[in-house]
Amino acid sequence: MKNDYPYHRFAVSVNRKIGSAVQRSYIKRVMKEWFRLNQHRVTGNKTYDFWIVVKHKFDRTEVDKVRQLLMHLLNKISRG
């Protein structure tokens, strides 16, 4: 979603049904850190709001798979 700010915004929503508060916070931290490190890959003059809704629990062994999926989505957005 495009925004009017001079920077991208990123939000993560994790349902309470997904594990404990510690697990939900871990998911949010992983995703926010990934975005912080990769937001420069979105090219062009437009800025966007990114809102990720996590519907399934993932553990530490699946973090790389989630990062690859997020990178694919970011590349798709960058292409237009």
C-alpha contacts under 8 A as a table, 3 or more apart, distances in Angstrom:
res1	aa1	res2	aa2	distance
1	M	48	Y	5.39
1	M	49	D	5.25
1	M	50	F	6.77
2	K	46	K	7.00
2	K	47	T	5.83
2	K	48	Y	4.22
2	K	49	D	6.01
3	N	8	H	7.76
3	N	46	K	7.89
3	N	47	T	5.77
3	N	48	Y	5.16
3	N	49	D	6.05
4	D	47	T	7.12
5	Y	8	H	7.32
5	Y	47	T	6.85
6	P	47	T	6.53
7	Y	47	T	5.72
7	Y	48	Y	7.52
8	H	39	Q	7.59
8	H	47	T	5.14
8	H	48	Y	4.98
8	H	49	D	5.79
8	H	50	F	7.59
9	R	48	Y	6.46
9	R	49	D	4.69
9	R	50	F	6.02
10	F	32	K	7.26
10	F	35	F	7.45
10	F	49	D	5.90
10	F	50	F	4.62
10	F	51	W	5.86
10	F	52	I	7.89
11	A	32	K	7.72
11	A	49	D	7.94
11	A	50	F	6.16
11	A	51	W	4.71
11	A	52	I	6.20
12	V	28	K	6.04
12	V	31	M	7.48
12	V	32	K	7.61
12	V	51	W	5.82
12	V	52	I	4.78
12	V	53	V	5.96
12	V	54	V	7.35
13	S	28	K	7.74
13	S	51	W	7.55
13	S	52	I	6.18
13	S	53	V	4.79
13	S	54	V	6.11
14	V	18	I	7.06
14	V	24	R	6.23
14	V	27	I	7.93
14	V	28	K	7.58
14	V	53	V	6.14
14	V	54	V	5.01
14	V	55	K	6.90
15	N	18	I	5.71
15	N	54	V	6.93
15	N	55	K	6.71
16	R	19	G	7.05
16	R	20	S	7.63
16	R	21	A	7.79
16	R	24	R	7.77
18	I	23	Q	7.70
18	I	24	R	6.74
18	I	55	K	7.58
18	I	56	H	6.77
18	I	57	K	5.56
19	G	22	V	7.86
19	G	23	Q	5.72
19	G	24	R	6.54
19	G	57	K	7.08
20	S	23	Q	5.24
20	S	24	R	6.32
21	A	24	R	5.06
21	A	25	S	6.02
22	V	25	S	5.19
22	V	26	Y	6.17
23	Q	26	Y	5.03
23	Q	27	I	6.34
24	R	27	I	5.19
24	R	28	K	6.36
25	S	28	K	5.05
25	S	29	R	6.09
26	Y	29	R	5.10
26	Y	30	V	6.14
27	I	30	V	5.28
27	I	31	M	6.28
27	I	58	F	7.76
28	K	31	M	5.29
28	K	32	K	6.03
29	R	32	K	5.22
29	R	33	E	5.97
30	V	33	E	5.35
30	V	34	W	6.15
30	V	63	V	7.87
31	M	34	W	5.08
31	M	35	F	6.25
31	M	67	R	7.85
32	K	35	F	5.10
32	K	36	R	6.13
33	E	36	R	5.00
33	E	37	L	6.29
34	W	37	L	5.32
34	W	38	N	6.22
34	W	67	R	7.18
35	F	38	N	5.06
35	F	39	Q	5.44
36	R	39	Q	5.77
37	L	40	H	7.57
38	N	41	R	5.72
39	Q	42	V	5.88
40	H	43	T	7.13
41	R	74	L	7.57
41	R	75	N	7.57
41	R	78	S	7.31
42	V	74	L	6.93
42	V	75	N	7.46
42	V	77	I	7.35
42	V	78	S	5.04
43	T	46	K	7.82
43	T	78	S	5.83
44	G	78	S	7.89
54	V	57	K	7.57
58	F	61	T	7.92
58	F	62	E	6.03
58	F	63	V	7.31
59	D	62	E	5.61
59	D	63	V	6.82
60	R	63	V	5.42
61	T	64	D	7.41
62	E	65	K	5.30
62	E	66	V	6.44
63	V	66	V	5.13
63	V	67	R	6.16
64	D	67	R	5.00
64	D	68	Q	6.19
65	K	68	Q	5.17
65	K	69	L	6.33
66	V	69	L	5.07
66	V	70	L	6.20
67	R	70	L	5.07
67	R	71	M	6.09
68	Q	71	M	5.03
68	Q	72	H	6.18
69	L	72	H	5.10
69	L	73	L	6.36
70	L	73	L	5.08
70	L	74	L	6.13
71	M	74	L	5.02
71	M	75	N	6.10
72	H	75	N	5.20
72	H	76	K	6.20
73	L	76	K	5.02
73	L	77	I	6.27
74	L	77	I	5.13
74	L	78	S	6.18
75	N	78	S	4.99
75	N	79	R	6.33
76	K	79	R	5.35
76	K	80	G	6.78
77	I	80	G	5.29
